[in-house]
Amino acid sequence: MSAARSTLAGAVVATLRRDLLIAYKRKNDLFNPFMFFVLVATLFPIGISPEPEALGEISAGVLWISALLASLLAMDNLFRADFEDGSLELLMLSPHPLYFLVLAKNIAHWLVSGLPIVLVSPLIAYMLNFPEGAYSTLVLTLLLGTPVLSLLGSIGVALTVGLGSRGLILAVITLPMSVPVLIAGTLTVSQTLEGASLSGYLAIMGAMLVAALTLAPLASAAALRISVN
Amino acid sequence: MDWTWFHKWGSPKWFYELSGKWLPWLVGAMVTCLLIGVTWSLLFVPQDYQQGLTNRIFYVHVPVASISLAFFPLMAMAGTIFLVWRMKLADVVVKVAAPLGAWFTALALASGSIWGVDTWGTWWVWDGRLTSLLLQFFLLLGVVSLRTALEDSEGAARACALLSIVGCINVVVIKYSVDWWNTLHQPSTNFTLATDQANGPEIWVPLIFMIVAVYLFFAISLILSTRNEILQREKRAQWVMDLVAKS
């Protein structure tokens, strides 16, 4: 092991690089959350109404719920492969605080599964007749909100990483916890449309992100120590 | 400082014997409070001039709803005690409190619905309080299902303790965010006791009896299910075998 990697920053960068490289090599995992997001958003006009007015009214909620479900689906990849091939145990044996390594894994995971959703959201929003004048707000809220969803989800994933089939239990644990983010995201969009000042709402979402960044990896690290003996 | 009182709680046998001595007193107090509270609130409290007899469900709904809010703090406290001191009894409390809390939350939601259908004209509205209680119900079910899914008892105990702590923080965040969401979207339903300043003691004294009765009922249910769980976990221990042989 090179000397650079024995520092904390080196370990974080190495974890980040490794996860991004693995994601790049397994393009399926890279593509699936993104596809899922687009597919779920497509179901709403078919299921509810193709009328532009009706769609415009619900579009912010549709985009947020689709993003929430896509991030939930993507969470499964966060620790599972590492748990199965044993590299998670090695990560936990490292002398560096698990907090930062979990944070690095979270960031890599968000870059791969969350960021594409944020980037494609204006396109889907246009197809759903999203009201003009709130596009930038939508992207900003998703940019602040999807990392919080990933961070919250990682607690649930870490708690259930040892389980064979855990699709539903992960949803049962994670979805109620995601409600505040969903509320903040959709409220910010609807308040922008009513002409309210944005800064207060974005500040609250930023506060949620900071709180999640500080606290969630702590809980995830503790949960990993419980799940991996 | 002498810590023996604290270490005693680490012994399930000690708790089993102690709680056995408490139970008759608790049950006696509960029955007394319940008899006074129920008779007073159902027969002697003057009818509400608008809501009529329906208002009497207030005496069930308020105590049940207030106790259901206590479950996550209770589980988080017990969970912390378990994670820090590895006290088995605390894990038993986390385990039995989750389904019990789900039941109490369901009761609070159901009694609220029955009251709501007569006063608001609907079984359900997406009011801040209702929504946050519903989400708390889901979170409690999440703790229950995590316990069932993780069969390994030591790992499950620690995972559930951690989830209880995370859930406790989250319930607070949900509570505030849902209030925020609701007050912006629809005029909030003025539904607090504070707006009822005019009510005299003939309204709230029976309520206090009911609250004490429901709290005692909660304590008794918690103790009974804790004792049950202790017996199941310690079924190989000599003192449980002696207990079974005696009965």
Interface residues (C-beta under 8 A of the other chain):
Chain A: I155 L159 T160 G162 L163 R166 I169 V172 I173 L175 P176 M177 V179 P180 I183 A184 L187 Q191 L215 A219 A222 A223 I226 S227 N229
Chain B: L135 F138 L139 L141 G142 S145 L146 A149 L150 G155 R158 A159 L162 L163 I165 V166 G167 I169 N170 V173 I174 Y176 S177 V178 W180 W181 L184
